[in-house]
Structure formats: structure tokens, C-alpha cells
Amino acid sequence: MADIEASTNKTTELDCLGAVVFLRKPNRPVTLRKPQWEEKTILKGLSGLVRPAEMLVILGPSGSGKSTLLTALSGRLSGRLDGAITYNGKPFSSEMKHRIGFVTQDDILHPHLTIAETLVFTALLRLPNTLTKQEKLAEVEATISQLGLTRCKNTIVGSPILRGVSGGERKRVCIGQEMLINPSLLFLDEPTSGLDSTTAQTIVTMMGEFAKGGRAVIMTVHQPSSRLFYLFHKLLLLLEGNAVYYGKGSEVMDYFLSIGYSPSLPMNPSDFLLDLANGLSMNDPNEDPTIVKQKLVSSYKNNIADNLKREVQESDEEHYYWCGDGSHEDNFEIWPTTWWQQVAVLWRREIKERRYESFSSIKFVQVLVIAFLAGFLWWQSDDSHLQDKLGLFYSIQSFWTFLPTLKAISTFSNEQKILEKERSSAMYKLSSYFISKTVNDLPMELALPTLFILIVYWMTGLKPTLPNFFATLFTLLLNVLVCQGFGFALGAVLMDQTVASISGTVLALAFLLTSGFFVQHVPKFIAWIKYLSSGHFSYKLMLISQFKGDDTYPCSNIGGVCKVGEFPVIKQIGLEGKAMTVLALVVMFVGYRFIAYVALMRIGVIKKK
């Protein structure tokens, strides 16, 4: 059984066959603390009981607290709560996430994966290692068949801007992701929103059958059709955070008739209930809505609350085994798979999801065009045009600063909702996700600048020796990785692609301006900023890869030659300290990724205050 309260005695309890969830009448309401220290009362003294094989539907007008209640019951409500939530007398833990399924209102899926791929990757991540890979794939096939998705299982899921399966099929995929773990308790937040009545009825009927297998199903529904309404086992009707009915769905109309409220004409029962919850009485249209609401709350306390309290107390004496049916849920640990398995699965999923983006021909064309353009502009430039060569190095650095930075900025912000959903379900460790995301792009991130330097280096007549070539290539690749890490950090901290792109452009430009190419005489009060700039160190390392202080170049001085180390730009930057320059870039490489990782730690974590 489960005991959840909205006050200091709030607890919840689950069992494997299906959770009995109830809320006792609290001493004070649930309040959520909002910014600027505002407090808003959301739930007020709710009580309820759901046994295995039952389906509870939470109904109420917008703003009545349906989603807040559902989120609180599932252990996913963050913020300040007056009270505590426990499961079987214990606080919510990561292990319990494997017994709870939660289907969000929005369909949060990878759009380029097929239905089969989506469910296979979910099974490989969420089902325990006590099952073999073949057994996990068999679970996927069974789920696809149960959901009626066999016909379209090889069709991509799609999104609002990418054509894929229908809305109803997409919703069934979301439900299938939770059904795979055979949860004891399944929550669904408005699973019928945006669907036609037939599809909605199919989903609710499916959930009723799922509950008959010994699970407890709790869902919110905004405005069900009459056909849908009669499928509800139990109904909780909310009014501004108060309960005004709790009991069997088939008895709700008789209850309101007994307290003096009935429809004046044949109508959808849910429309009648929602009108009542909004304070509209069909028996007396002129009655003040505030008085109607007060009567409904008072009637609930007088007619239902006491009986429900006794039922809840009796349920305390009942005993339910925690996953005692001998199924594979008995063997769940905090993490169902190992760290290496998580990295491997997430890496394969990332390749499949981004295969159209990562291997886009547009990127090759972009790099080739810029490479050949630079090659022709600086065609076989010799040391007599040293200033031109320095301009070439600056141009290379500029291009390979902006390109990886702006691309990396969207890496995490585009998947914020997916990361939040999957982390809250304890699908994998954050480190597994982070490694798979950052490693996935490395082949292309390293291949493109290598292709670029292969073209530009020999066309522009840089030093034709392998040590100089590989030193230049190493410098470029290290710069790309540093800028990529900078993009990761900026995107993860801001989690807003537009703001991060603008900020990234400004900061990348600042790094380039402090590289030393444009300004040699920087005022002392701001000269320190170059030590924070990756542009300064990468530009210096690129100069070191091509020049030595004793190298000469043709000039107008006596003798006709000058030392490269005395050239104003090079003299200001210096050609010494190669090891420290490399170390500074390596520190930035690690530091930016560390910042990104720490910033991502807040995503999908329930913060209790």
C-alpha cells in the first residue's frame, strides 16, 4: 500500500503487483514556492486510495492541480513542499524509479529514430542485465504487438517539422517505453490530449487492460468524451486543489444527484462535472459560482472524507509484496546496466539519431569551399610576405573557432527535454550520456579540419616538412577541441540556443581580438584578458609550428634580411614557452567540459526544499 500526504505526514508506498496510493488529510496544504518568494497553494487536503488492478483518473478544469498532484505522486515534483513523500515508509529513491512509469503530456522522443529503434534502445537501457539481449528484443516485439504498432514499427517517429507516424502512434510509443519495464505504478499526464475520440478510447482501453494485470494506473484527463468517461474505474474530481469527489466512476452522477446537482438535459458526464468544478450549476444558473464551489467542498467533507479515511486506515493492515511475483523486476538495482553498456548504447543511438546531420554533404562543401578559397588567396605565399602569412594563420584560426563553437552550442539545449525525461527515470548515469554525446562528434570534428589543412597547407606554400605539417595540424585540432568544449559549456550553462549563440559569437570574437594579430600594444589594465583567451594560445602555437626565432625573411634593412622573431606581431606574442602554451590549451579543453558536465547535473534532478 502507499501513503502520500500533502503535509508533514505525507507518505507513499508501492508494491510490484500494483501500488495502493493514498493521501491522508493534511494539517496544511501543499504550497510551491515560486521566484520572488511568492507562495501559491496548489493542493488542499487530498486523500485517496488506489489498489492493484485499478485505474484512477484525475479530472478537473485547467489550474485545478491535476498535473501537480500527478507529479507529486510520482516523486517528480521539485520545489518546496510542506511535508514529505515516502514509499513503503521510505523516501523516494532511484531504485523506485524502476518500478514507476511516467508518460509525459508532450511526446518527448528522438524524431529520426524508428519506432522499433526507439523501443529497442529503451529496452537496452532500462531492462536489467538479468535478461539477455535476445530476451530484451523479445520484450520489444511483444510490446510493439500489444500496442498495435507492428505495421509502422520501421517508420521514423517524426516531429512537428519532420513527417513521421501519427500523433496517436507517437503517444503509444511513449506509453510503450514505460510498459517495457512492467511498472508497478504507471502515471500518465493527459495521454488523450490532441487525439481524436477513437484513438483516445483505444489508449484508455489499453491502460485499463494493463491495470488488470495487477498494476495501478493513475492518469489525468482534461476533457474526456462520454465513451471515454465510462471506462474509468475510479475518479478524483478536483476543484482549485480541493477534492469534490473520489470514488467509482460509475457512481459519480448518483453522488451529485444526492447533493442536489444534476444535468438538466442529456449530456456528456465529464462536461457536467467540469461545469460544476467551475462553479456552474445547471439547477440554478443564477447561483453564485463561489457558493457552488463551497457547497461541493463541504459536501465532500461531510459525505466522502470520513468514509475514505476509514478505508485508508483499513488499507494500512493490508500487505503487498514488493515485486513478489518472481518477475525480472525483482532483480533491479539502482542502475539496470553497467556504465560501459550505457555508453555503448547511447553512442549507437546518437549515431542513428544524428546520422543525417553528422554526415551531411553540406559540411564537406562548406569546408572545401573555404579551404580552396584560402588556398587560392594565399597561393604559394613566401616569407617575403610575412604579414600575409600571419593573416593566413589568423583566418584559419577564426574559421575553426566559430565553426565548432556554434555547432557545439546546440548539442545539449536541443535535447534538454529528453535528458530531463530519461534522467528522472534513472535510465543512465549522466557521465554515460556526456561521454557518448561528446565522443560521437569527434570523428567528424577531427576529420574536417584535417581535410582543410591538407588542402590549405600545401596550396599556400607553408614549410614543406612533415614535422611542421603535423605541428600545424596538431595545433588546429587542439584549437577545434577547445572551442568545441567552450560551446558545450556555454550551451549547457544557458540552455537557450538563441542566447547561447549570441553569447558564443561575442565571446569567440573577443578571444580572436585578444589573439595578438590586430592589437600589439594592449593597455596593461586589460592585458590580462589574453590569458583567458584560447585564441591567444592557439595563435601563438600556430606561429611556433612554423617559425623559430632565428628564422629570417627578406626586408628593407641593411643586409636585406631580418629575423622572424623581431617582426612586430611575432615579437609581441613570442615564440617561447611551447610546453606551457600546449598545457594552457589542455587545461581549457578539460575545464570547459567540466563546466558543461556540472551544468548538466541540474537537468532531470528533483530538488526538494
Secondary structure, DSSP 8 states (H G I E B T S, - for coil): -EEB-SSTT------TT---EE----SS-EEEEEGGGEEEEEE-S---EE-TT-EEEEE--TTSSHHHHHHHHTT---B--SS-BEETTEE--GGGGGGEEEE-SS----TTSBHHHHHHHHHHHHS-TTS-HHHHHHHHHHHHHHTT-GGGTTSB--BTTB--S-HHHHHHHHHHHHHTT--SEEEEESTTTTS-HHHHHHHHHHHHHHHHTT-EEEEEESS--HHHHTT-SEEEEEETTEEEEEEEGGGHHHHHHHTT---SS---HHHHHHHHHTT--SS-TTS-HHHHHHHHHHHHIIIIIHHHHHHHHHHTT----TTTT-SGGGG--SSSS-HHHHHHHHHHHHHHHTHHHHT-HHHHHHHHHHHHHHHHHTTT--GGGHHHHHHHHHHHHHHHHHHHHHHHHHHHHTTHHHHHHHHHTT-S-HHHHHHHHHHHTHHHHHHHHHHHHHHHHHHTT---SHHHHHHHHHHHHHHHHHHHHHHHHHHHHH--HHHHHHHHHHHHHHHHHTTSSS-SS--HHHHGGGGG-HHHHHHHHHHHHH--TT-EEE-SSTTSEEEGGGSHHHHHH-S--HHHHHHHHHHHHHHHHHHHHHHHTTTT---B-
